[in-house]
Amino acid sequence: MRRAQAMKQQMTGQLPRMITPRSPLIDLLESMGPRERLRHRGVRLNPALGYHCDLQFHTCEQLLRWLKPEAQMLENESWPAESRDKRFNQPLSADDLKPFCADYPGKGADK
């Protein structure tokens, strides 16, 4: 596949497009401050967050870096955010994330 893309680029001079990784979960994580992302611990991906995998991350910051390794990615490369459920496009809130976190700011006050 890469060889075919390289040949196309060589023949046409057309470079691959840059794409910004996007998903409702990425949008939520980016709306949080870096310190807040570090305080959400033991985060587990779940279909309710738009992903069909069962991976756990130490913090939301680590999860964001996994979902979106760079601000922009080449269109012909794969990255984790592209393996999401494309039909899932509802906005997420911090309350949607809490059930999938082992710890988060104010957890004791929620009860």
C-alpha positions as CSV (number, residue, x, y, z in Angstrom):
1,M,0.0,0.0,0.0
2,R,2.8,2.4,0.9
3,R,4.6,1.6,-2.3
4,A,1.5,2.4,-4.4
5,Q,1.0,5.7,-2.5
6,A,4.7,6.6,-3.0
7,M,4.5,5.9,-6.7
8,K,1.3,8.0,-7.0
9,Q,3.1,10.8,-5.2
10,Q,6.1,10.5,-7.5
11,M,4.0,10.3,-10.7
12,T,1.6,13.2,-9.8
13,G,3.7,15.2,-7.4
14,Q,0.7,15.3,-5.1
15,L,1.5,15.0,-1.4
16,P,-0.8,13.3,1.1
17,R,-3.2,15.7,2.9
18,M,-2.8,16.5,6.5
19,I,-5.8,15.6,8.7
20,T,-6.6,16.8,12.2
21,P,-7.6,13.8,14.4
22,R,-11.2,14.5,15.7
23,S,-13.7,12.7,17.8
24,P,-16.2,13.7,20.5
25,L,-13.8,12.2,23.1
26,I,-10.8,14.2,21.7
27,D,-13.0,17.3,21.8
28,L,-13.9,16.7,25.5
29,L,-10.3,16.0,26.5
30,E,-9.0,19.1,24.7
31,S,-11.6,21.2,26.4
32,M,-10.1,20.2,29.8
33,G,-7.0,21.9,31.1
34,P,-3.7,19.8,31.3
35,R,-3.9,19.6,35.1
36,E,-7.5,18.5,35.0
37,R,-6.5,15.7,32.5
38,L,-3.8,14.6,34.9
39,R,-6.3,14.4,37.8
40,H,-8.6,12.0,35.9
41,R,-7.0,8.6,36.6
42,G,-7.6,5.0,35.6
43,V,-9.5,5.9,32.4
44,R,-11.0,3.0,30.4
45,L,-12.1,3.3,26.8
46,N,-15.7,2.1,26.2
47,P,-18.3,2.1,23.4
48,A,-20.2,4.8,25.4
49,L,-17.1,7.0,24.6
50,G,-17.1,6.1,20.9
51,Y,-14.4,3.5,20.8
52,H,-14.7,-0.3,20.5
53,C,-11.7,-1.3,22.5
54,D,-11.0,-2.1,26.1
55,L,-7.9,-0.2,26.9
56,Q,-7.0,1.5,30.2
57,F,-4.9,4.6,30.6
58,H,-3.2,6.1,33.7
59,T,-4.6,9.6,33.0
60,C,-6.7,11.5,30.5
61,E,-3.5,13.2,29.4
62,Q,-2.1,9.8,28.4
63,L,-5.3,8.9,26.6
64,L,-5.3,12.1,24.6
65,R,-1.7,11.6,23.5
66,W,-2.7,8.0,22.4
67,L,-5.8,9.2,20.5
68,K,-4.1,12.2,18.9
69,P,-0.3,11.7,18.8
70,E,0.2,14.8,16.7
71,A,-1.9,17.9,16.0
72,Q,-2.1,16.8,12.3
73,M,-1.6,13.4,10.7
74,L,-1.0,12.2,7.2
75,E,-4.2,11.0,5.6
76,N,-2.6,7.6,4.6
77,E,-1.4,6.8,8.0
78,S,-3.5,5.2,10.7
79,W,-3.7,6.5,14.3
80,P,-6.0,5.4,17.2
81,A,-8.6,8.1,16.8
82,E,-9.4,6.7,13.3
83,S,-10.3,3.3,14.7
84,R,-13.3,4.8,16.5
85,D,-17.0,4.3,15.8
86,K,-17.5,6.8,13.0
87,R,-21.3,6.8,13.6
88,F,-20.7,8.0,17.2
89,N,-20.8,11.8,17.0
90,Q,-22.7,13.0,20.0
91,P,-20.9,15.6,22.2
92,L,-19.5,14.2,25.4
93,S,-19.4,16.0,28.8
94,A,-17.2,15.4,31.9
95,D,-20.2,13.6,33.4
96,D,-20.1,11.1,30.5
97,L,-16.4,10.4,31.3
98,K,-16.7,9.9,35.1
99,P,-18.1,6.4,35.0
100,F,-15.0,5.3,33.1
101,C,-12.5,6.9,35.5
102,A,-11.2,5.2,38.7
103,D,-10.5,8.7,40.2
104,Y,-11.4,12.3,39.2
105,P,-11.5,15.7,41.0
106,G,-14.5,15.8,43.4
107,K,-15.2,12.1,43.3
108,G,-15.8,11.9,47.0
109,A,-18.2,14.9,46.8
110,D,-20.4,13.2,44.1
111,K,-21.9,10.7,46.6
